[in-house]
């Protein structure tokens, strides 16, 4: 099974923020192949990694929406997998 690109975001460690991020993917009908949430680099921050079954251009546009909706401190796209 092939997977698409990976979005890595450093966000506030807050359930509402996670819900908003997942809502962005859901509204676009994107399938998340793998989701990982771990402690962030600073207290009160979390690092979210999502491998999404889509093309890189679509995920880049989605990352822009995530940045607007949740104010991601740091967003990174990689084309691994």
Secondary structure, 3 states (H helix, E strand, C coil): CCCCCEEEEEEECCHHHHHHHHHHHHHCCCCEEEEEEEECCCCCEEEEEEEECCCHHHHHHHHHHHHHHHCCCEEEEECCC
